[in-house]
Amino acid sequence: MYARDFALIATPIGMVRVSGTVSSVESIAIEPGDRDSVAGKATAVIAAAAQLGEWFAGTRNSFDLPLSPAATPRGNMLRQAMIGIPFGETMSYGDLSRSIGSSARAIGQVCARNPFPIIVPCHRVLNADGGLGAYSAGDGPATKSWLLDHERRYAGKTLL
């Protein structure tokens, strides 16, 4: 077993904590406050911090990171479905669930328990009416709105 490590990245939405080991990213958390950044030492943590920095700078629109595996094959399928929503785009819970033969409730549950906000972009999943819905990371819907506006800006899309 590898020792756990973390990095803290100052971002416009608060501090982003990347936790992991040399071989995988175990979690991403959006924390309130303004503290000093902390550089990680483990390979996967360093890579995640660098890629998140590029994403916030608008120079990256997807991630290539070793994530801790989902607990089940179904969880992995749901995670991959969210990753498949293109940068700057959104899908409703229902549309995403129909595209993979699941249920909107299952999509909602995997979004609520997503250990990798931003990297596994559950912020791209919206209510059927286009409303933001809930968001379990950071400052909730305000953070979700910021993330979507950020992506739309760098994808050349119209802001809501």
C-alpha positions, -999 to +999 in steps of 0.1 A: +000+000+000+012+035-009+013+064+015-015+089+010-006+124-001-024+156-009-021+189-026-041+221-021-047+244-051-060+280-047-088+285-073-116+310-079-141+286-063-120+279-031-092+255-023-092+223-042-078+194-023-064+165-043-058+133-023-041+102-036-011+080-037+018+076-062-005+054-084-040+070-082-061+100-073-084+090-045-105+121-041-110+158-051-127+182-026-136+218-031-131+235+003-140+270+015-114+294+025-082+309+013-051+292+024-016+287+011-013+262-017+005+229-008+024+209-034+019+172-034+047+146-036+030+116-050+031+112-088-007+110-093-014+139-069+012+161-087-003+152-121-039+159-109-028+193-094-011+203-127-041+192-148-066+210-126-044+242-127-045+239-166-083+234-165-088+265-143-065+285-167-086+274-196-059+255-214-073+220-207-107+206-213-103+169-203-083+149-178-060+120-182-055+108-146-054+074-128-085+075-106-092+050-079-116+025-094-154+028-088-167+002-063-187-016-089-187-021-127-220-002-128-204+027-109-176+027-134-201+028-163-220+058-147-187+076-141-176+070-177-209+083-189-204+116-171-168+119-184-183+114-219-203+147-217-181+171-237-165+202-222-188+231-223-219+209-229-246+197-205-271+168-204-301+162-182-302+134-157-329+117-178-311+121-211-278+108-197-296+079-180-314+069-212-282+071-232-267+043-211-298+023-201-299+035-165-322+056-144-322+093-137-322+085-100-290+064-104-273+093-122-284+116-094-270+093-068-236+089-085-234+127-089-241+132-052-214+107-043-189+117-069-154+117-053-139+135-082-157+168-089-145+187-120-125+156-132-156+135-134-178+164-145-211+159-126-216+196-129-225+191-165-257+172-155-288+193-152-325+190-144-348+182-173-359+219-175-322+230-178-321+241-141-289+236-122-303+211-097-282+202-067-244+201-065-226+183-036-192+200-040-180+234-029-207+260-023-234+238-040-253+253-070-232+285-070-201+264-076-219+244-102-229+276-120-193+289-119-179+257-133-205+257-162-198+294-170-161+287-169-164+259-194-188+278-217-164+307-217-134+286-228-155+265-252-168+297-269-204+290-258-230+316-248-232+320-210-266+314-193 
